[in-house]
Amino acid sequence: MKLPRHPVVLLVLAGVCALTGCHGSSSPHKSRPHALRCRLQVAGRRAGRAVVSYDDTTGDPSMSAAIKSEVAAWNASSAPVMLVPSTRNPGITFQAVTSKATVSPCSGTAPRTVTVQLNTAKWHAASTVPGAVKDPIGAIARLIGRALGLQSGGKCPLLTSPNSCPQRAETPGPAETQVLQKLYASATPSPTS
């Protein structure tokens, strides 16, 4: 079917492409990390990096230790975003839940925040199996990447690779770092931070 070359039709199609990527599952671009349309609130800037605060409300020592370990690895990397603990208006809140582990949609109004939910039963099952495919630190790394705006998907071992990968990166790779750089390069602290 040939589409008319009407300016309104072209604008609508361009908008659809911007939201969906205009490619199917067999596209060669699928392995590239894409940014979601949301940048979390920034608490400040340090050494040219955006600072996003987080709060660990899991109340689970095992989860808390893994979160701290992943945050340390993240902050030691070249990621353009640093993570700092804070209970005051955190950009990311970690919760322990009995439902599916997930990242909430980014809040549509300022301050932009997300909640990362970790399933308690699955967490403890995975953390007690040596060499488990769904390793806890990799799971937290993936959820942090998604919380900061990276979409899921991509080839192993990207930070946001599928859960089926035998290994996942614990810090963003070059392509993911580039996406985060675009999202957070001009980010300024939120007035509510």
Steps between C-alpha positions, in 0.01 A plus 500: 500500500637839405444777752421853391779752540283735700695698767258402779528129415878525493505675840276232653718223356814672629342518847409131491856415392644708783294306755526149359830508314323399174656159487380150565657226705734400218656844473879515517465797739337291773827441683563873544385641833227759467402763751158522651340841484562580866797637688489465879536797729860599557616586852816677381814463292842364603806496279282555194267213587131529583417384853182296551402408854353167608337360811514134601174420681523123449580425864681190373872472590579283197331739257656804670850351473448427129364851437803656673736275303340590168491872583874486581572328166280750317670801662846359425410468132504772236120530508387863469272453803608451863268342755488625859287382792237743628165468671402854395320502163691205345494456124502121542333311785575129547219290650466132591173354367329163462391581143710515183831691507454811292577869450200732528429743220679829550271752668361737241542811710790647692675367691549208263550184702475122464454207734707184451321197643695186587312172551607363838441127432669503158784710637586252774458202266741653246751617758539154652576323172869535403536609138127567461403652167297767677778617728387763753765764426433473125128536567554817703737638236237441232225664706718804576567538127129483427422743783745753355334481160650211302253267328517127555645283231816460306753227450679332790680626705366858491384653827138480382525157335220250558487291817587192292860619447752285689685819591403864499716804539486673837577841353399672177698420189609763244167513313296513823732765641439706187121476546529602867732786401235635264234471770695654787766729344292814542309388810483759775400438861128488568372778729343229719827305542 
